[in-house]
Amino acid sequence: MEKSVFKYILRYSARQQVWLMIVSAASFPFLYLFYELPKNIINNAIIASPERFPVELFGVEFGHIQYLLTLCIGFLILVIINQGFKYYINVYKGLTGERMLRRLRYDLFARVLRFPLPTFRNMSQGEIIPMITQEVEPLGGFVGDAYSLPAFQGGQLLVILAFLFVQNPIMAAAAVSLYPLQVYIIPKLQSKVNKLGKERVRLVRKLSERIGESVQGAQEVHVHDTSNRERSDFGNRLGDIFDVRYQIYRKKFVIKFINNFIQQLGPFFFYSLGGYLVITGGLDIGTLMAAIAAHKDLAAPWKELLRYYQMMEDSRIKYEQVIVQFQPAGMRDADYQMKEPDTIAPLTGEMSLSNLTMLDDQDVAVVDGVNATLELDKSIAIVGGGGSGRESIAMLLARLLDPNKGRISIGGNDISSFPEAITGRRMSYIGQGGHVFSGSLGDNLFYGLKHRPISDNPDEKLVKQHKARASEAKASGNSEDDYFAQWIDYDAAGADGPESLTREGLRVLKMVGLDEEVYQFGLRGAIDPVDKPEVAEAILRARTALREHAKGPGMADLIETFDRDKYNANATVAENLVFGNTVGDAFDMDKISEHPYVLSILEKSNLTHDFVQMGHQVAATMVELFADLPADHEFFQQFSFISSEYLPEYQAILNRSDRDNLDQLSEEDRAQLLALPFLIIPARHRLGLIDESFQARILQARAMFSLEMPDDLRASVEFYQSDNYISAANLQDNILFGKIAYGQAEAAASIGSLISDVIQEENLYDIVVEVGFGFDVGVGGARLTTAQRQKLVLARSIIKRPDVLILSEATAALDASVEAAIMKNILDEYAGRSVIWALQHPELAKSFDHVIVMSGGEIAEQGTYAQLKESGKALPQLIDAHAAS
Amino acid sequence: MSLNEEVELLRNIPLFKNIEPSKLKLLAFTSERLVFQAGQDLCVEGDMGDAAYIIIGGTADVMIQTDDGPKTVTQVGQNDVVGEIAILCDVPRTATVRAVSEVTALRISKDLFFRMVTEFPQMAVEIMRKLATDLQRTTGQLSRALGRAGG
């Protein structure tokens, strides 16, 4: 990257900078006219003697008033022209600056992608993020001014100066006599500020790194009660930053002080020295006046130049300090990622390692002069103790690390000459902790298939949007690939479209033992029936099928299906009343008793009184049951309708009322009691309060609730209707369309298997899994377990069908039995292709065609497992050592 | 069946006879009432237990695995408590309890059971009494069996 910010700006915006100067120059005559015209209006129109009129202008004769008005209209036009210029120049400056900022950020990010991996050991994301985001931000503002401002302010200064010299060289010299002093002193002071500025940037970077650390280590902070230490550390860093910033302020204003002082020294000398000369007759008064005026005229551009100088220094430092971080040694060429070879041949034959050597940070050889030939149609295990180099060699083979000496070649070609298009598609590597990106599970599974856009997005609006933005992206040197295009390379996965890719995804998930979990995610996932009407329809079929099945022996009591004409004893009173899924936040099921519409329905159904009465009974029961328990008793949370903090309140309400005259209670008390019955699930709570007549009245209220729903609330509830898909509910609930009955032994398990039977019968398994692909895995895959993440990472590598699959303890996080099963599946899948697997457990090497035993960065021995176990030395030792530990 | 009826039922069970009704109500309220169809198991020998059951209605076989296959050792019915040993001593279930007819039972989870016992010492005493009685009976049976074997 360009070493200085000026070179960078010039390289990418030379044309814009020139254009800016031309436009600014073009604006000057109008500006001159604008200042000139008022004088003209006063002298030639307002106070001119009437005899002079009519005057002729552009061949037309004007009377006095006409002339005045014409000049005034001219003035107005000049105002518009000047403001127009100003607008245009500012917008153009902004555009140039924003483009440059966009380019700079893009360049920096593109560089991060090309950093050699070891760089990230010493450089945290906490440092990188602020550099790309906020540190370069001020540069955007500077770019527009970088060349044009000094050119024009400097030009203006020179013009005025030249004008002065022509008039009176001595006075002109006097007016600028103190500039050399400023030019000498101010940079000296500024350099101190610059130094502090650099320090400030460094400290703030460390601060963001520290915040990142605390966030990542939040669990440890709680575990060890070290929040005091963390706070103190943070406060201390803020203190450092404060000191530096305060010093910068002081120095900055010292500069200002000195600058202004020197500036005012001019008038001082004019008045004192010039005055003395005038009095003694050495100078005439006119010249002195002219010099004072000239000095004043010079002040404005001179001040601008000084301001520019400070801004420039600031930008220069920021640029240099950022740039220096973005050129680590060993960074790969841009071509390495950008080049798209015409054809990508499969990697076959042999991989040969010659004198392969890699040093670690401390220059110790972790891989030491390894020579070997690996056949790419065999499965190869690399085993060795800790520090034997087995993991490093796996990373070298995957081209994730570069060797310090020696080379790896496939079919005679050095793999370091391969672009990432080859290594990233024909090879794959899975380490111990592969990263899972935020987004959906499917995004992660198919991540390795998205190398470049394949075809346009079917949505034409998105294509248009991309086209509209493409030229601007190009102007900023950004990627011109359409992010919203279809990126998935179906061919690479051996698929011919979305459906077969789903099947292939499912096959691979089975291989790594993640299919069942994804299926469960799918069942608990929701879809938009407008988006996917065919899925909604299929689910409705399953719902019907389930209802048929549920009629079978032993099943009838397990589900209580939603039926508009029946009270559902396994749902709350609130659910029975609303009888639908709420959408959005117009209805909050937890506060349903406060909703005015709900209250109005109760009132119209004459239920209000009954609810209050029932609430009274519930409260009495709860107080009876729970009053003796300590407030923090778990029963409150698990069973009570009333949390411990409100129990005394209800007790008080009970004390000041009795069942027969509840109408005399205050509004608040009644509201409190009214809320309780909504929570009752008759089948679960068995309070014996919800009798048949009450149920019948709730059913009436239910009908009224949906019938009289005002228009503005209509979209807030999706009512349960047996032939409607409920978009607010997940697949499972849509199939179930009812409540699992309380009090039936193993109801949930029976229904679970019933649902999966139905899904098999109706051929919905793939559809459910596809919905499961939409499962949001959370930040960094946090919503998945470690084992699930690891399996997903494995599946992601397998689905792209690399010729060479390199694994390094990729299954170590899994149970031994699961690990063995997955290993077998992968080895079966890869029979005849290349698997190179660095193993922690040497016994696992048994299933491989060829075994390499590493020790101290060198190959100790190699051969088949049986050979080495029989007559080798290092492998038996390793197995013994492993068994002993 | 409502809570109050369940409380009435519980009061007839020896284990709970000395416990005041309001506590029984709490027990009933905080436990789960479950229906087992004939043939379903309340607990399975060898499994780790996580709950005890109070049978409210129906009958169930208590079976143990022997060399000659499963053998029914006794039958339990209304008011009997089963499965408390496994949760008291943290040992696997000592027998399988299988519903013969439709069985209704209150399922008291291990947590709840322990909480009740620590909360209400009367219950602990009652359980001790029951276990001691069982032990005495079993010892008697054993000594008779030994006597028979010896004679």
Chai-1 contact restraints between the chains, C-beta under 6 A:
chainA,res_idxA,chainB,res_idxB,connection_type,confidence,min_distance_angstrom,max_distance_angstrom,comment,restraint_id
A,G554,B,Q37,contact,1.0,0.0,6.0,A-B,restraint_1
A,E624,B,S22,contact,1.0,0.0,6.0,A-B,restraint_2
A,L625,B,K25,contact,1.0,0.0,6.0,A-B,restraint_3
A,L625,B,L26,contact,1.0,0.0,6.0,A-B,restraint_4
A,L625,B,F29,contact,1.0,0.0,6.0,A-B,restraint_5
A,F635,B,T30,contact,1.0,0.0,6.0,A-B,restraint_6
A,F639,B,T30,contact,1.0,0.0,6.0,A-B,restraint_7
A,R686,B,S2,contact,1.0,0.0,6.0,A-B,restraint_8
A,R686,B,L3,contact,1.0,0.0,6.0,A-B,restraint_9
A,L687,B,L3,contact,1.0,0.0,6.0,A-B,restraint_10
A,G688,B,S2,contact,1.0,0.0,6.0,A-B,restraint_11
A,G743,B,R33,contact,1.0,0.0,6.0,A-B,restraint_12
A,G743,B,L34,contact,1.0,0.0,6.0,A-B,restraint_13
A,G743,B,V35,contact,1.0,0.0,6.0,A-B,restraint_14
A,Q744,B,V35,contact,1.0,0.0,6.0,A-B,restraint_15
A,A745,B,L34,contact,1.0,0.0,6.0,A-B,restraint_16
A,A745,B,F36,contact,1.0,0.0,6.0,A-B,restraint_17
A,A745,B,Q40,contact,1.0,0.0,6.0,A-B,restraint_18
